[in-house]
Amino acid sequence: MSQELLLLSYTAFSIGFLHTLLGPDHYIPFIAMAKAGKWSKQKTILVTVLSGIGHVLGSIILGIVGISIGTALNILEEIESYRGVIAGWALVSFGVVYFIWAINRLIKGKVHTHLHTHADGVIHSHNHNHTLEHAHIHKSKDSSNLTPWIIFVIFVFGPCEALIPLLIYPAANIGINGVIMVITIFSITTIATMLGIVLISLKGFKLFSFNRFEKYNHALAGLIIIFSGFGIVVLGL
């Protein structure tokens, strides 16, 4: 392995780790949704890994195609910038819709009292909960939850801004083997960092009791996702 390729490999690992760690949008949505939706560990791993693959694959394809047809680097960077804006606003939109759904769910789930008067003059009351009493109607909808797929699509649009200018283009000067090695190291590091942070965070939550706030989990998840989206759009995280 040449000294240049060794340096690029180390750079790919470093950028993959740091750009994921410093970009909370890479893991916060998964932590929030897994916690609110009570995802199993297997489902959390699957959704996070698939979204991570989609996240890096978009930039990989764009970079390779761009090099193959001789597209100028500044044009590819501009395309990546647009992709970032689209992904950010998509995340904000999803968070807003999810938050509204959660609030509506809270309102419907609020227990209230009904008074009933019988023909013999007896009056009695009982507690009423719309969410629980109609749960059987919506059970089939829950089984086909689209949330993971929405997150996946959003992450496919989300670019890895540093991948093309700092890794793919320099590696292309070395050759196809250099490009493959740099892409592989960057991708594995990015996805592994995403998954590691998500699993460690969820395990940490288990050490504390949040039972009092459990009914607000979905609403909080929506707000967290909204702020994650704004982090991309406003701060460029």
N, C-alpha and C positions, 0 to 999 in steps of 0.2 A: 504494500500500500504506500503510495507516494505521500510525502509530507503535506502536500496541498489537500489531498483527499482526507487525510487523517484530521487535519485542522477543520475541514468542512464537516466531517462527521461529528466532531466534538461541538462545533457550532450548532449543528442540527439538533443535537441532544439538549444543549443549553437553551436554545430558542424555544424548542418544543416544550420544555419544562416551564420556563419563565413566562412565556406568552400565555400558557394555560393558567398558571398560578396567579398571575396578575390580572387575568380576565375573568372576573367572577361570573360572567354570563356563561362560561364554559361548564360550570358545575352547580351554581345556585338554583337554576330552574329544576334540575333533576332532584336536588335535595328537597326543595319545596314540594314538588309534585309527589315524590315518593313518600314523604311524610304525610301530606294531606290525603293522598289516595290510598295510603297503607299498602303500598306496593310490596310484594315479596322481594327477597334479596335477588332471586333469579330474574325477576322482571326488571328490577332496577339495573342490574348488570347488563341485561340484554338491551334495554332502551338507551342506556348511556353509551355502550360500545357501538351500537348501530349509528347513533347520532354522531359520535366521534368520527366514525368512518366516513359518514356523509359530509361532515364538516371539512375534513382534510381532502377528501376526494375531489370536491369541487375545484379547489385551488390547484390540485395536482393536474387535473385534466386541462384546466385553463392554461397553466404554465407550460405543459408539454405541447399542447396545440399551438400556443403562442410562439414557442421556440421553433416548432416544425415549419410554420408558415412565415416565420421571420417578423412577427409583430414586435413593434417597439416596446421596450420595457415600460415607458411612461403610459402607454395606452392600456397595458395589462394592469398597471397599478390603479388607473382610473376606473377600470371595470371592477376591480376588487373593492374600490371605495364605494361604488354604487351598490354592490352586493351587500356591503356592510350596512349601508343605510336601509336597504330593503329588509335585511334580517332584523335590525334594531327595531324598526317600526312594526314589523310583524310580531316581534316578541311583546312590544307594548300593547298592540291590539289584542293579542291572545290573552295577556294579563288582564286587560280591561274587561273583556267578555267573561273571562273566568271569575273575576271579582264580582261582576254583576250577578252571574249565576249563583255564586256562593251566598251573596246577600239575600237573593230571592229564596234560596234554600233555607237560610236562617229564619226568614220571616215566616215561611210556610211551616217550618218545624217548631215554631213557638207554640207552646201548650196554652190553650185557652179553655174557658168553661162555657158549656151550653146548659141552659135551663129547660126542663121538659115538664109540661103540665098534663096530667092524665085526666081522663073523663071523671074519675072519682074525686078529683080535686087535689090529689097527691102531687107535690112538686119535688123534683129531684134534679141533681146536676151531675155532669160527668166531664172529665177532662178530654180534650179533643186535640189531635195532632195530625195535620194534613199529610205530613211527610211519611209518618209511620203507617197510617191507614191506607195510603195509596202506594206503598212501597212495592207491592206485588205487581202493580201496573207497569212500573218503571224498571223492574228487575232486568228485563231483557235488554233495555237500553244500556244499563251499567255494564253488562257483559260485553258489549261492543264499544267500549270506551275508545274514543278517537284521540284523547289527549296525547298519548305517546307518539302517535303518527304526526300530529300537528307539530310537536316539538322536533321530531326528526326532520320534517320538511323545512322548518325554520333554520335548523342547523346546517342543512344542505346549502342554503343561501348564504350562511355566515362564512366569510372568507378567513383564511389564515394569511393575513397581510404580509407577514415576513417571509413566507415560504418561497414565493417567486423571485423577488429581487435579491434576497440574501442567500438563498440556497440553490434553487433550481437553475437560475441563470449562471452562477459561478460553476456549478457542477457540470453544466453542459459543456464547458470548455475542457473538461477532463475526459468526458465520454459518457456513453450510455450507462456503463457500470457505476460511474460516479453519481449520476442522477438517481439510479435505482437505490443505491446505498443511502444517499442523503434523504430521499423521500421515505424510505423504510424506517430509518432511525427517527426522523421527525414524527412520522405518523404514530409509531409505537409509543414514543415518549409522550406525545400529546394525549392519546387515548388512555394510556396507563395513568397519567397524572389526573385526568378527569375522573376516571373510575376510582382511583385511590382517595381523592379528596371527598367524593360523594359517599363512599362506603365508610370512611373514617368519621365523617361528620354525622352520618346517620347512627353509627354505633355510639358516638358521643352523646347524641340526644337521648339514647336509652338509659343513660346514667341519671337523667333528671326526670322528674314527673311533671308533665304538662297537662294532666287530666282536666284541670279547670278551664283550660283554654282550647281543649280539643275541638269543640264545636266551631271554633273560629279558624281552624286549620286551613280550610279552603280559601277563605277570604284573605288570610295572611299570605297564602301562597300566591294568590292573584296579585296582591300589592308588591310582593317581592319580585315577581316576574316583570311587573311594570317598571320597577326601578332598575332591574337588570337591563331591560330594553333601552331605557333612557341613558344608562351607563354607556351603551354602545353608540347611540345617536349623538349624545351631548359630549361625553368625555372621550369617546373613541376607544373604549376599553376592549 
